[in-house]
Amino acid sequence: MNRPFEIMHSYELRIEEAVKTIRKRVSFTPKILLILGSGLGEYAAELDVEEEIPFSEIPDFPISTAPGHDGRLIFGRLDDIPVVCMKGRVHLYEGYEPWDVVFPIRVMKEIGVGSVFLTNASGGINYGFMAGDLMLITDHISVFAPNPLIGPNFERFGTRFPDMTHVYDEEFCDLIREAAHEEKVPLQEGVYVQLTGPSFETPAEIRMLRNMGADAVGMSTVIEAIAAHHAGLRVIGISCISNAAAGMTKELLSGDDVNLTANETAPLFSRLVTASIRKIGKEL
C-alpha cells in the first residue's frame, strides 16, 4: 500500500468513526455549523440544547488546548433551525496538521451540515476599524497558512483543484447585511488574513498585510473556509475586531485583551448571529 493511499484510508476511517459516535448520540441532522472563536463561546446558550459532546468523547477528534476554547459540540435548535455549535476550535499553533484542523468540518459535512458560519477574534489592520467592531468577511488571504488540501484529494468531498472565486456565499452575506441593518448592529466588511501564530505579528508584517489588501488578521478560519468550500458547503464568516494590530498604537498585544474585548462584544455579536441564522435558516 503506497503512503498517499494509506493516509487517505486512515483519514476516512477516522471520519467514519467520528460520524458513527455522533449519530449514536444525536437524533437530528443539523443544517448549520457555527464555529465559535475566542471569547465568543457563550453564544451556545442561545440554543435550545439537545446534546453536548466534548471533543474528547469523539474518536480521533482533535482536542482544543487554546484559552477560551471549551472544546465541545453543542447540538440544538434556534427556533426550529437545527444547529451545531463548535464551542472552540483547534489551531495550527497548537501543533495540529492542517488536515486535523479541518477534520471537524469534514465530519460535519458527513453528518449532513450544509452551511458553515465561521467566527473569530482578530486584529484590525484597517485604520477605519476600532476594537469591538464586527467585520463581515467578504474574502480572505491564505498564502501565509498551509493549504488544508495539500496531500491526497478526498474525492468524496470535492475536486482536486477547487475554484476559490466566491468562498463566502454572496446570498448569505446579503442576509447578514440585512440582519445587521434590522438589528441596528454596526457592521464593517473586509478581507481577513490567517497567519499561523502563536506569536502576534510584527509592525512590519502588519504594514505588509495592509499593503496586500488585508483588513483584519488572525490565527484561524481561512483553512476552515477552504476545506468547507472544497466540500461544497456554503460559507460565511464574521470577525470580532479585538484590538488594533501591532504597531498601530503604542499598546502591546495580549491574548487576555483579545478575549476581554470579544467577551465585551458578545451581546452585540449574539444579536447579529441570531438574526442572521434566522434569515439563513429560511433559505435552507
C-alpha positions as CSV (number, residue, x, y, z in Angstrom):
1,M,0.0,0.0,0.0
2,N,1.5,3.3,-1.0
3,R,1.7,6.2,1.5
4,P,-0.8,8.6,0.0
5,F,-3.4,5.8,-0.1
6,E,-2.6,4.9,3.5
7,I,-3.1,8.4,4.6
8,M,-6.4,8.7,2.7
9,H,-7.7,5.4,4.0
10,S,-6.7,6.2,7.6
11,Y,-8.2,9.7,7.5
12,E,-11.5,8.4,6.0
13,L,-11.8,5.7,8.7
14,R,-11.3,8.4,11.3
15,I,-14.1,10.5,9.9
16,E,-16.4,7.4,9.7
17,E,-15.8,6.6,13.4
18,A,-16.4,10.1,14.5
19,V,-19.6,10.3,12.5
20,K,-20.8,7.0,14.0
21,T,-20.2,8.2,17.5
22,I,-22.1,11.4,17.0
23,R,-25.0,9.8,15.2
24,K,-25.5,7.4,18.2
25,R,-26.0,10.4,20.5
26,V,-27.8,13.0,18.3
27,S,-31.2,12.3,16.9
28,F,-31.5,15.1,14.3
29,T,-29.4,16.5,11.4
30,P,-28.0,20.0,11.9
31,K,-28.1,22.2,8.9
32,I,-25.7,24.9,10.1
33,L,-22.3,24.5,11.7
34,L,-21.4,27.6,13.8
35,I,-17.8,27.7,14.9
36,L,-17.3,30.0,17.9
37,G,-14.0,31.7,18.1
38,S,-12.0,33.3,21.0
39,G,-14.3,34.9,23.6
40,L,-17.4,34.0,21.7
41,G,-18.1,30.6,23.1
42,E,-21.1,31.6,25.3
43,Y,-23.3,32.0,22.3
44,A,-24.3,28.4,22.6
45,A,-26.6,29.4,25.5
46,E,-28.9,31.0,22.8
47,L,-29.8,27.5,21.6
48,D,-32.5,25.0,22.8
49,V,-29.8,22.4,23.5
50,E,-30.5,18.7,22.8
51,E,-27.0,17.2,23.2
52,E,-23.5,18.3,24.2
53,I,-20.5,16.2,23.3
54,P,-16.9,17.0,24.4
55,F,-14.4,16.7,21.7
56,S,-12.6,14.2,23.9
57,E,-15.5,11.8,23.7
58,I,-15.3,11.5,19.9
59,P,-12.7,9.1,18.5
60,D,-9.7,10.9,16.9
61,F,-11.4,14.3,17.2
62,P,-8.7,17.0,17.7
63,I,-8.8,18.4,21.2
64,S,-8.7,22.2,21.8
65,T,-6.0,23.5,24.1
66,A,-6.3,27.2,23.5
67,P,-7.5,29.5,26.3
68,G,-11.2,30.4,25.8
69,H,-11.9,27.3,23.7
70,D,-14.0,24.9,25.7
71,G,-13.9,22.1,23.2
72,R,-17.3,20.6,22.8
73,L,-20.0,20.2,20.1
74,I,-23.4,21.6,21.1
75,F,-26.4,20.3,19.2
76,G,-29.6,22.3,19.4
77,R,-32.2,24.5,17.7
78,L,-32.6,28.2,17.2
79,D,-36.3,28.5,16.8
80,D,-36.9,25.4,14.5
81,I,-33.5,25.7,12.8
82,P,-31.2,22.7,13.7
83,V,-27.7,24.0,14.5
84,V,-24.5,22.5,15.8
85,C,-22.0,24.8,17.6
86,M,-18.3,24.1,17.9
87,K,-17.6,25.7,21.2
88,G,-14.0,26.3,20.5
89,R,-11.7,25.1,17.7
90,V,-8.2,23.8,17.2
91,H,-5.4,25.8,15.6
92,L,-2.2,25.2,13.7
93,Y,-0.3,26.8,16.5
94,E,-1.4,24.1,18.9
95,G,0.7,21.7,16.8
96,Y,-2.0,20.2,14.7
97,E,-1.6,19.5,11.0
98,P,-3.9,21.4,8.6
99,W,-6.0,18.2,7.9
100,D,-6.6,17.8,11.6
101,V,-7.7,21.5,11.9
102,V,-10.3,20.9,9.2
103,F,-11.3,17.4,10.4
104,P,-14.4,18.7,12.2
105,I,-15.6,20.4,9.0
106,R,-15.4,17.2,7.1
107,V,-17.1,15.2,9.9
108,M,-20.0,17.7,10.0
109,K,-20.3,17.5,6.2
110,E,-20.9,13.8,6.6
111,I,-23.4,14.4,9.4
112,G,-25.4,16.5,6.9
113,V,-24.5,20.1,7.6
114,G,-24.9,22.3,4.5
115,S,-23.5,25.6,5.7
116,V,-20.6,26.8,7.9
117,F,-20.8,30.0,9.9
118,L,-17.2,30.9,10.9
119,T,-16.4,33.4,13.7
120,N,-13.2,34.6,15.2
121,A,-11.4,37.4,17.1
122,S,-8.9,39.3,15.1
123,G,-6.5,42.2,15.0
124,G,-7.7,45.2,13.0
125,I,-5.4,46.3,10.2
126,N,-7.7,48.8,8.5
127,Y,-7.3,52.2,10.2
128,G,-11.0,52.7,9.9
129,F,-11.7,49.8,12.4
130,M,-11.9,50.0,16.2
131,A,-11.7,47.4,18.9
132,G,-15.2,45.9,19.3
133,D,-16.2,46.3,15.7
134,L,-17.7,43.3,13.9
135,M,-16.5,42.6,10.4
136,L,-18.3,40.6,7.7
137,I,-15.6,38.5,6.0
138,T,-16.0,39.1,2.2
139,D,-12.7,37.4,1.1
140,H,-9.5,36.1,2.6
141,I,-5.8,35.8,2.0
142,S,-4.5,32.3,2.6
143,V,-0.8,32.4,1.4
144,F,0.6,32.5,5.0
145,A,-1.1,29.4,6.2
146,P,-0.6,25.9,4.8
147,N,-3.4,24.8,2.5
148,P,-5.5,22.0,4.1
149,L,-6.0,20.4,0.7
150,I,-2.3,19.5,0.3
151,G,-1.8,15.8,0.1
152,P,-4.2,13.1,-1.3
153,N,-7.5,14.6,-2.5
154,F,-10.7,13.2,-0.9
155,E,-13.0,13.0,-3.9
156,R,-16.0,12.3,-1.7
157,F,-15.6,16.0,-0.5
158,G,-14.5,17.8,-3.6
159,T,-12.4,18.3,-6.7
160,R,-8.6,18.3,-6.8
161,F,-8.4,22.0,-7.9
162,P,-11.4,23.8,-6.4
163,D,-12.2,27.4,-7.6
164,M,-11.9,30.0,-4.8
165,T,-13.5,33.0,-6.5
166,H,-16.5,33.0,-4.3
167,V,-15.6,31.3,-1.0
168,Y,-18.0,33.4,1.1
169,D,-21.6,32.9,0.0
170,E,-22.8,36.1,-1.6
171,E,-26.5,35.4,-0.9
172,F,-25.8,34.7,2.8
173,C,-23.6,37.8,3.0
174,D,-26.5,39.9,1.9
175,L,-28.7,38.3,4.5
176,I,-26.1,39.2,7.2
177,R,-26.1,42.8,6.0
178,E,-29.9,42.8,6.2
179,A,-29.8,41.4,9.7
180,A,-27.2,44.0,10.8
181,H,-29.4,46.8,9.4
182,E,-32.6,45.5,11.1
183,E,-30.8,44.9,14.4
184,K,-29.0,48.2,14.2
185,V,-25.7,46.4,14.7
186,P,-22.8,48.4,13.0
187,L,-21.0,46.1,10.6
188,Q,-17.7,46.6,8.9
189,E,-16.7,44.5,5.9
190,G,-13.3,43.4,4.7
191,V,-10.6,40.8,3.9
192,Y,-9.3,38.5,6.6
193,V,-5.8,37.0,6.5
194,Q,-4.7,34.0,8.5
195,L,-1.2,33.6,9.9
196,T,-0.1,30.6,11.9
197,G,0.6,32.2,15.2
198,P,1.0,31.8,18.1
199,S,3.2,34.9,18.2
200,F,1.4,38.1,17.2
201,E,2.6,39.8,14.1
202,T,5.3,42.5,13.9
203,P,4.6,46.1,12.9
204,A,6.5,45.4,9.6
205,E,4.3,42.4,8.9
206,I,1.2,44.4,9.6
207,R,2.3,47.1,7.1
208,M,2.9,44.3,4.5
209,L,-0.5,42.8,5.1
210,R,-2.2,46.2,4.8
211,N,-0.4,46.8,1.5
212,M,-1.7,43.4,0.3
213,G,-5.3,44.4,1.0
214,A,-6.0,42.8,4.3
215,D,-8.3,44.4,6.8
216,A,-8.0,42.0,9.7
217,V,-5.6,39.3,10.8
218,G,-6.0,36.2,13.0
219,M,-4.8,32.7,13.5
220,S,-7.7,30.6,12.3
221,T,-10.7,30.5,9.9
222,V,-9.1,30.6,6.4
223,I,-8.1,27.0,6.2
224,E,-11.5,26.0,7.6
225,A,-13.2,28.1,4.9
226,I,-11.1,26.5,2.2
227,A,-12.0,23.0,3.4
228,A,-15.7,23.8,3.7
229,H,-15.8,25.4,0.3
230,H,-14.0,22.4,-1.2
231,A,-16.6,20.2,0.3
232,G,-19.5,22.2,-1.3
233,L,-20.6,23.8,1.9
234,R,-21.9,27.4,1.9
235,V,-19.5,29.6,3.9
236,I,-20.0,32.8,5.8
237,G,-17.9,34.5,8.4
238,I,-17.8,37.3,11.0
239,S,-14.7,38.5,12.8
240,C,-14.7,40.5,16.0
241,I,-12.0,43.1,15.9
242,S,-10.5,42.7,19.3
243,N,-7.6,45.1,19.0
244,A,-5.6,47.3,16.7
245,A,-2.8,45.2,15.2
246,A,0.9,45.6,16.1
247,G,2.4,49.0,15.6
248,M,-0.9,50.8,15.1
249,T,-0.9,52.1,18.7
250,K,1.6,52.1,21.5
251,E,-0.1,49.3,23.2
252,L,1.5,45.8,23.4
253,L,-0.7,42.9,22.4
254,S,-2.0,40.3,24.8
255,G,-4.2,37.2,24.4
256,D,-6.1,38.2,27.5
257,D,-7.0,41.5,25.9
258,V,-8.3,39.7,22.8
259,N,-10.6,37.6,25.0
260,L,-11.7,40.6,27.1
261,T,-12.8,42.6,24.0
262,A,-14.5,39.6,22.5
263,N,-16.4,39.0,25.7
264,E,-17.5,42.6,25.9
265,T,-18.7,42.5,22.3
266,A,-20.5,39.2,22.8
267,P,-24.0,40.6,23.3
268,L,-23.8,42.5,20.0
269,F,-22.3,39.5,18.3
270,S,-25.1,37.3,19.6
271,R,-27.8,39.6,18.3
272,L,-26.3,39.6,14.9
273,V,-25.6,35.9,14.7
274,T,-29.1,35.1,15.9
275,A,-30.8,37.4,13.4
276,S,-28.5,36.1,10.6
277,I,-29.2,32.4,11.4
278,R,-33.0,33.0,11.4
279,K,-32.7,34.5,7.9
280,I,-30.3,31.9,6.6
281,G,-32.5,29.1,8.0
282,K,-35.4,30.2,5.8
283,E,-33.2,29.6,2.8
284,L,-32.1,26.1,3.7
